[in-house]
Amino acid sequence: MAQRFLTRAREKELLGAINEGLKIHMHAQKYLDEYMEDGKAVIHVDGSDLYDPVSMGRFRRLNSSIYDYVERSANLLSIAIPLRIVMHKVDRNEQENVERLYRTHYQVEIQDILWDQRILYTKMIVMAIIGSAFILLYMFFALQKNDNLFLEILSIIGSFALSETVGSYLLERPRMKNDLLEKSQFLTAEIEFEE
């Protein structure tokens, strides 16, 4: 049978790991200072393996490892810090295309987030209306002294719909806003090419 509760030793071990993580985070500023130039965080990218091997022709895409690397490198950075991406080993003839593909990727991601935000706001409005309607029905029938299962169902549905609205507002909306700002940071990055 698996142990369900933390032992004191395991709790101390976990707290030690958290403290180590905090120490690393405090030293992150030194780490970041090494990568800052002219107020921008500089990320160097090896452009020798640029394109996705299965993409071709006008449907060509950049290798997803480039986006992954840039996003992982910027993970410790604040969204407020502008980025400069320096791509090495990119042929002169490909530089304009590479920049266009890079920006297009993040424009599409931003559009996806904006679409998801619209869906979220619609869901919040609909759930608020449904929840309010069911709570009003509950109150109306409760005042008439109807004490039965029907009242309980109205109460549960209304409460659930309103809690979904509040949960979406407090949890999903800020996460989407943060994702949007993060993708905007990548989209507005200055791109340079070096041989």
C-alpha positions, 0 to 999 in steps of 0.5 A, a space after each residue: 500500500 502506498 504511503 499517503 502522508 508525508 513523513 517528517 524526513 520527506 517534508 524536510 527534503 521537499 522544503 530543502 528543494 524549495 529553498 534551493 530553488 529560491 536560492 537559484 532564483 535569487 542568482 537568476 539576476 546574475 545569469 540574466 545580466 550576462 545575456 543583456 546587451 543594450 537593455 535587451 536579452 540576447 538569444 543566440 540561435 544556430 541556424 544550420 538546421 533551419 527548416 522542418 524536414 517534412 515541410 516544402 515549397 511555399 508551405 515551408 516552416 522553421 524547425 520547431 526546435 528553434 521556437 522551443 529553444 527561444 522560448 526556453 531561453 526566455 523562460 527566466 525573463 520578465 515579459 517587459 524585457 525586449 528580446 534580440 535574437 541573433 541567428 548564426 549560419 543563415 544564408 543571406 538569401 534565406 534571411 528575409 524568409 526566415 524572419 517572415 516565417 518566425 514572425 508568422 508563427 507568433 502571429 498565428 499563435 497570438 490569433 489562436 489566443 485571441 480566438 480562445 479569449 473570445 470563446 472564454 468571454 462568451 462562455 463566461 457571459 452565457 454561464 453567468 446568465 444561466 447561473 443567474 436565471 437558475 438562482 432566480 428560479 430557485 428563489 422564486 420557487 423557494 418563496 412559494 414554499 415548494 420544498 422538493 428535489 426540483 429546488 435542489 436541482 435549480 440551486 445546484 445548476 445555478 451555483 455550478 454555472 456561477 462558479 464556472 464563471 468566477 473560475 474562468 474570470 479568476 484563473 483562465 483569463 489571467 493565464 490567457 493574458 499572460 500567454 498573449 503578452 509572452 507571445 507578443 514578446 517573441 513577436 516583437 523580438 529584434 532579429 539579427 543575422 550573423 555569419 
